[in-house]
Amino acid sequence: MIKKKPSDFELHILSILWETAPLTVREVRERLTDGKERAYTSVLSVMQVMEKKGFLRRERPATGSADHWLPAVERDVVATPLMQRLISQVFGGKPSAVMQQLLQADSVDAGELAEIRKLLEAHESNQNDEANQ
């Protein structure tokens, strides 16, 4: 379990690296999509702090080029406590309320809905298997 929660900006950096790692600081900076112009050194400083917090790690290439950065934690290690807090504090402890909110937000297309159905069916099947053991 992580000791500190990542800030919104740190989550943005983590999400970039979870999708496409390893990357250099320059490559991370180019992929930032929040519309803010940030100096290379500002992004580097945040990533160094994230390394100290245990969110990131870096590898130094043998060629002497820029360090390559990678997530030091899996997405679910960060996402699970954030989701639990959101469900508890915003949705009254009801995961179904989260699903209802997602569906009402019009952000779920037919492909995503099919994926959600598969996940629910797999979860239900696993629960049935555990109950029968």
C-alpha positions in Angstrom: 0.0 0.0 0.0 1.2 3.5 -0.8 1.8 5.8 2.1 1.0 9.1 0.3 -1.7 9.9 -2.1 -0.6 11.3 -5.5 -1.7 14.8 -6.4 -3.8 15.4 -9.5 -0.7 16.3 -11.5 1.2 13.3 -10.2 -1.8 11.1 -11.2 -1.6 12.6 -14.7 2.1 11.7 -15.0 1.4 8.2 -13.7 -1.4 7.7 -16.2 1.0 8.7 -19.0 3.6 6.3 -17.8 1.2 3.4 -17.2 0.1 3.7 -20.8 3.5 4.3 -22.4 6.6 3.5 -20.3 9.5 4.0 -20.3 9.7 7.7 -21.2 12.1 10.5 -20.7 11.0 13.7 -18.9 10.8 15.5 -22.2 8.5 12.8 -23.6 6.3 13.0 -20.5 6.1 16.8 -20.8 5.1 16.5 -24.5 2.2 14.1 -23.5 0.7 16.3 -20.8 -2.8 17.2 -21.9 -4.0 19.6 -19.2 -3.3 22.7 -21.4 -0.8 24.2 -19.1 2.7 25.1 -20.3 5.3 23.7 -17.9 9.0 24.1 -18.0 11.1 20.9 -18.4 12.7 21.6 -15.0 9.3 21.8 -13.4 8.2 18.4 -14.7 11.6 17.0 -13.8 11.2 18.3 -10.2 7.8 16.8 -9.8 9.0 13.4 -11.2 12.0 13.5 -8.8 9.6 14.0 -5.9 7.4 11.2 -7.2 10.5 9.0 -7.2 11.2 9.8 -3.5 7.6 9.0 -2.7 7.9 5.6 -4.4 5.6 6.3 -7.4 8.3 6.3 -10.1 11.7 4.8 -10.8 14.2 5.6 -13.4 16.7 3.7 -15.5 19.9 5.2 -16.8 20.6 4.0 -20.3 24.1 2.7 -21.0 24.4 5.1 -23.9 24.4 8.1 -21.6 21.2 9.6 -23.0 18.4 10.9 -20.8 17.0 8.8 -18.0 14.0 6.6 -18.7 11.2 6.8 -16.2 8.8 4.1 -15.3 5.9 3.7 -12.8 7.1 2.0 -9.6 3.6 1.1 -8.6 0.8 -0.7 -10.5 -2.3 1.2 -11.4 -4.5 -0.8 -9.1 -2.3 -0.1 -6.1 -3.1 3.6 -6.6 -6.6 3.3 -8.0 -8.1 1.0 -5.4 -7.8 3.3 -2.4 -8.8 6.3 -4.5 -12.0 4.4 -5.7 -12.7 3.2 -2.2 -12.5 6.8 -0.8 -14.7 8.1 -3.7 -17.3 5.4 -3.2 -17.4 6.0 0.6 -17.3 9.8 0.6 -19.3 10.7 -2.5 -21.5 7.7 -3.2 -22.5 6.6 0.3 -20.6 3.4 0.1 -22.7 2.1 -2.9 -20.7 0.9 -5.9 -24.0 0.8 -7.9 -24.3 4.6 -7.4 -20.9 5.0 -9.1 -22.1 2.9 -12.1 -25.3 4.9 -12.3 -23.2 8.1 -12.4 -20.9 6.8 -15.1 -23.9 5.7 -17.2 -25.6 9.1 -16.8 -22.4 11.0 -17.8 -22.8 9.8 -21.4 -19.2 8.7 -21.4 -20.0 5.1 -22.0 -20.3 4.0 -25.6 -21.5 0.6 -26.8 -18.0 -1.0 -26.7 -17.4 0.2 -23.2 -20.8 -1.0 -22.1 -20.1 -4.5 -23.5 -16.8 -4.5 -21.7 -18.5 -3.6 -18.4 -21.0 -6.4 -18.9 -18.1 -8.9 -19.4 -16.4 -7.6 -16.3 -19.7 -7.9 -14.3 -20.3 -11.4 -15.6 -16.7 -12.5 -14.7 -17.0 -11.0 -11.2 -20.4 -12.7 -10.7 -19.0 -16.1 -11.9 -16.0 -15.7 -9.5 -18.3 -15.0 -6.6 -20.4 -18.1 -7.5 -17.3 -20.3 -7.7 -16.1 -19.1 -4.3 -19.6 -19.7 -2.7 -19.6 -23.3 -4.1 -16.2 -24.2 -2.6 
